[in-house]
Amino acid sequence: MDAVEFERVAYSADVDQGPRIREDLRQWLRSSAVPTTVVDGMVLAASEAIDNVVVHAYDDAHRSEGVARIDLTVMLEDGEVLVTVADGGRWREPASVDLEHDAVGRPALHGRGITLMTSQVDEVAIRHGDRGTTVLLRSRWAESRVS
């Protein structure tokens, strides 16, 4: 690949948008000749980040005001794909750090998302602050050319 390929799209952070976002990402990566194993891993990791935005980032006030959004950015360059999933919501600390149990000792229903993401891509970085959360996902499939 001789040039950087770049795409940025904003979606509403509604539960019914998840399948559309995943399919858009899958099609964009496939059309850019990203290997299938990299596409599958990236889509699964991004799906987890997207689901976290829908479930955790926004409250009902954000949704009623129409400001609940997911910003998806995809960049390809020289054997590397970078995807960011960002929101303008609020970070919520996990109720429990125990992946097996929730805060009151019941079997955990959530809490394995970061583990899942890191198992699918080469790098995961999460930044959260007053303006929302950004999850960066990176995978390499070829060595960079040295110029």
C-alpha positions as CSV (number, residue, x, y, z in Angstrom):
1,M,0.0,0.0,0.0
2,D,1.6,3.3,-1.1
3,A,-0.7,5.7,0.7
4,V,-2.6,6.1,3.9
5,E,-6.3,5.1,3.7
6,F,-8.5,6.9,6.2
7,E,-12.2,6.9,7.1
8,R,-14.1,8.6,9.9
9,V,-17.8,8.0,10.5
10,A,-20.2,9.1,13.3
11,Y,-23.1,6.9,14.3
12,S,-25.8,7.2,16.9
13,A,-25.1,5.2,20.0
14,D,-28.2,3.1,19.8
15,V,-28.2,-0.7,20.4
16,D,-29.6,-1.3,16.9
17,Q,-26.6,0.5,15.3
18,G,-24.0,-2.2,16.4
19,P,-24.6,-4.6,13.5
20,R,-24.5,-1.7,11.0
21,I,-21.2,-0.4,12.4
22,R,-19.6,-3.8,12.4
23,E,-20.7,-4.5,8.9
24,D,-19.5,-1.1,7.7
25,L,-16.1,-1.7,9.3
26,R,-15.9,-5.3,7.9
27,Q,-16.7,-4.1,4.4
28,W,-14.3,-1.2,4.5
29,L,-11.4,-3.4,5.7
30,R,-12.1,-6.2,3.2
31,S,-12.3,-3.6,0.3
32,S,-8.9,-2.4,1.4
33,A,-7.4,-5.9,1.1
34,V,-6.8,-6.4,4.8
35,P,-6.2,-10.2,5.5
36,T,-9.4,-12.0,6.7
37,T,-7.9,-13.0,10.1
38,V,-7.0,-9.4,10.8
39,V,-10.4,-8.2,9.7
40,D,-12.2,-10.8,11.9
41,G,-10.1,-9.9,15.0
42,M,-10.4,-6.2,14.5
43,V,-14.2,-6.4,14.0
44,L,-14.6,-8.5,17.1
45,A,-12.4,-6.1,19.2
46,A,-14.2,-3.0,17.8
47,S,-17.6,-4.6,18.5
48,E,-16.7,-4.9,22.2
49,A,-15.7,-1.2,22.3
50,I,-18.9,-0.3,20.4
51,D,-21.1,-2.3,22.7
52,N,-19.4,-0.6,25.7
53,V,-20.3,2.8,24.4
54,V,-24.0,1.8,23.9
55,V,-24.3,0.2,27.3
56,H,-22.1,2.4,29.5
57,A,-21.2,5.8,28.1
58,Y,-24.5,7.6,28.0
59,D,-27.4,8.1,30.3
60,D,-31.0,8.8,29.3
61,A,-30.5,12.6,29.2
62,H,-27.8,12.2,26.5
63,R,-30.0,9.9,24.5
64,S,-33.1,12.2,24.7
65,E,-30.9,15.2,23.7
66,G,-29.7,13.2,20.7
67,V,-26.0,13.6,21.6
68,A,-25.2,10.0,22.2
69,R,-22.8,9.1,19.4
70,I,-20.0,6.7,18.4
71,D,-17.2,8.0,16.4
72,L,-15.4,5.3,14.4
73,T,-12.1,6.1,12.7
74,V,-10.2,3.6,10.6
75,M,-6.7,4.1,9.2
76,L,-4.6,1.8,7.1
77,E,-0.9,2.3,6.3
78,D,1.8,-0.1,5.2
79,G,0.6,-3.4,6.8
80,E,-1.1,-1.8,9.8
81,V,-4.7,-1.1,10.6
82,L,-5.7,1.4,13.4
83,V,-9.3,1.7,14.6
84,T,-10.6,4.1,17.2
85,V,-14.0,3.9,18.8
86,A,-14.8,7.1,20.7
87,D,-17.7,8.6,22.5
88,G,-18.6,11.9,24.2
89,G,-20.1,10.2,27.3
90,R,-18.8,9.5,30.8
91,W,-16.4,6.9,32.0
92,R,-17.8,4.6,34.7
93,E,-15.4,2.7,36.9
94,P,-16.1,-1.0,36.9
95,A,-18.2,-2.2,39.9
96,S,-15.7,-5.0,40.5
97,V,-12.2,-5.9,39.4
98,D,-12.9,-9.6,39.9
99,L,-13.7,-11.0,36.5
100,E,-15.6,-13.9,38.0
101,H,-18.0,-12.0,40.4
102,D,-19.8,-8.7,40.6
103,A,-19.5,-6.3,43.5
104,V,-21.9,-8.4,45.7
105,G,-20.5,-11.8,44.9
106,R,-22.8,-13.0,42.1
107,P,-21.3,-14.4,38.9
108,A,-20.1,-11.6,36.7
109,L,-22.1,-10.8,33.6
110,H,-19.6,-8.1,32.4
111,G,-15.9,-7.3,32.8
112,R,-14.1,-9.3,30.2
113,G,-14.1,-6.8,27.3
114,I,-10.6,-5.5,27.6
115,T,-9.3,-9.1,27.8
116,L,-11.3,-10.0,24.7
117,M,-10.0,-6.9,22.8
118,T,-6.4,-7.6,23.7
119,S,-6.8,-11.2,22.5
120,Q,-7.9,-10.1,19.1
121,V,-5.5,-7.2,18.2
122,D,-1.8,-6.3,18.8
123,E,-2.5,-3.2,20.8
124,V,-5.3,-1.8,22.9
125,A,-5.1,1.7,24.5
126,I,-8.0,3.3,26.4
127,R,-8.1,7.0,27.3
128,H,-11.0,8.5,29.2
129,G,-11.6,11.9,30.5
130,D,-14.2,14.7,30.8
131,R,-15.0,14.6,27.1
132,G,-15.5,10.9,26.8
133,T,-13.6,7.7,26.1
134,T,-11.4,6.7,23.1
135,V,-10.4,3.1,22.5
136,L,-7.5,2.6,20.1
137,L,-7.1,-0.8,18.5
138,R,-4.0,-1.6,16.3
139,S,-3.1,-4.7,14.3
140,R,-0.1,-5.4,12.0
141,W,0.0,-8.0,9.4
142,A,3.1,-7.2,7.4
143,E,6.5,-5.8,8.1
144,S,6.9,-2.1,7.2
145,R,9.1,-1.3,4.2
146,V,12.2,0.7,5.0
147,S,12.7,3.6,2.6
